[in-house]
């Protein structure tokens, strides 16, 4: 049993102090052994004291797998996965050499292999490819690390892998009761704090298993569950640059102007939980059958305050003259000053007069789930023959719903808009200083007035309100049969696999204009917000008010009661993909390593239909799917593995694979 305590700072890895109760048990056992030593010595003449080091032994087993694998793999040991403070598979795999991860809000999300894009890495559970809720972009932060017995990362493609595996594969091997001797109970708990926002995080996991001798062989049963919650506050700025066509003055070829400066301010609660079960039956040493089920859920409740300063709002006012001009600072220009070197502005520093603020208050309730069920068998026969078979059903869901999003925009009157002095000379900090905008006459010009520190003091009328209900569901069936023959210095394999995946996208939306939105929420943002100090760390140059999440939920309920959802017909579709594959593969073993080669052929059929949501809501049936042209693809992966030493291997792996188009492209989806 392991008890963990965490103190975490934002952006800094968690530090845990673990107290293993096994230490006390070991000390007590050692004391008793010493006390009994004289008697034992008289009876036996010698005392043998043995012990175990689970983590060290687990790491040794992982290294042995890597050493004996035909291609190049990296293995995360079972005890390392369970004991280290890694909440998801991406974080656990990031500790392995040669693996990089992409993060979101500081949490590992995607896995990159061999420097390739994230979409080239596939995800498997016990060797069966699983379609991520997002589609072909395999998200690993939605899978808790607690379900993994070990993680095997293949960096070389072999013929027994699906053709869509381009860079490599991450195979999550689930725990089995036969991983342990007899009854096994393990638990883990953790509590942590994030410095930003002074938020908390919680973690808990439990695994229980046992093995039973019966009249028909040995049966192993395992159940596990996990829960993780993280509350955090993050803030960031984004500055988008562009070439300005009207900027024709000398030196324009090297000038890129910031057309938008944006601050995003997040309040987040993320949760992962999982439940898994596995039953293994071994009638004898040569045969085994297992039934496995894993259910994982990832939720991301996000409150986002977004302030966008539209710096190029009146770009058309800029003269496109090409002659050189004085660059002295002019604080009373006739234009907004955007991209205008003639008033002293540069891409790094300057002032823009009377620009638009586009503000969004967004409350999201994202939820992703994977429910995968597998029935598998492994059988050994005489003369080195082996047979393995697998049947799998997986259902994944991606709920992208938005509880509510309110938009607020500056009015068209220039004097009601802010004047912004910008300083982008430091790429790590976007400095904005806000002022009132004053209008001068004869001719009409603008200048900066008094400095304003509270951005919400500027008039920003309510301009719209949106509620989105969007769920993508993928159902996949897989069947696989593999026959292998072990020879003296070689292994031969042949197999067939059938995959059928159907993805349905179902979107509907309530979109209200300014007048309609005013019936469900206040038009004055100060009445829709809370008076709370800034929870982030990045100095923005102004203060603001967080929107009230309770009032957002109330506005969403009011909108749904008064207005009907309309289908997003351009985004509603159903697409089906069928892949029938066969492969031949051979591995030859030498003293210096091994050579793997073979061929894989895949016959792919695609069916797609875009349909209005009314058909989805009515009876969940579609007209006959439109069938695409079948495609047959040949792949010939190979791998030459050379053992350099007892601790190092090298692998040369020329191969061919196919990067299939995202599902949304196959059905002509117009937006996301």
JOHUTA-V684796 format. One line per field, one symbol per residue. ss: DSSP state (h for helix, s for strand, l for the rest). Layout:
BEGIN
ss=???
END
This chain:
BEGIN
ss=lsssssslllllllsssssshhhhhhhhhhhhhhhlhhhhhhhhlllllllllhhhhhhhhhhhhhhhllllsssslhhhhhhllllshhhhhlllllssssssllsssssssllllhhhsssssllssllsllsllllllllshhhssssssslllllllllllllsssssssllhhhllllssssssssssslhhhssssssssssssssssllsssssssssssssssssssssssssslllllllllhhhllssssssssssssssssssssssssssssllssssssssssssssssssssssssllllhhhlllllllllllllllllllllllhhhlllllsssssssssssssssssssssssssssssssslhhhsssssssssssssssllssssssssslllhhhlsssssslllllllssssssssssllllsssssssslshhhllssssssssssssssssssssssssssslllssssssssssssssssssssssslhhhhlllllllhhhlssllllllllllllsllsslhhhhhhhhhhhhhhlllsslhhhlssssssssssssssssssllssssssssssssssssssllhhhhhhhllllllsslllsssssllssssssssllsssssllllllllllhhhhllllll
END
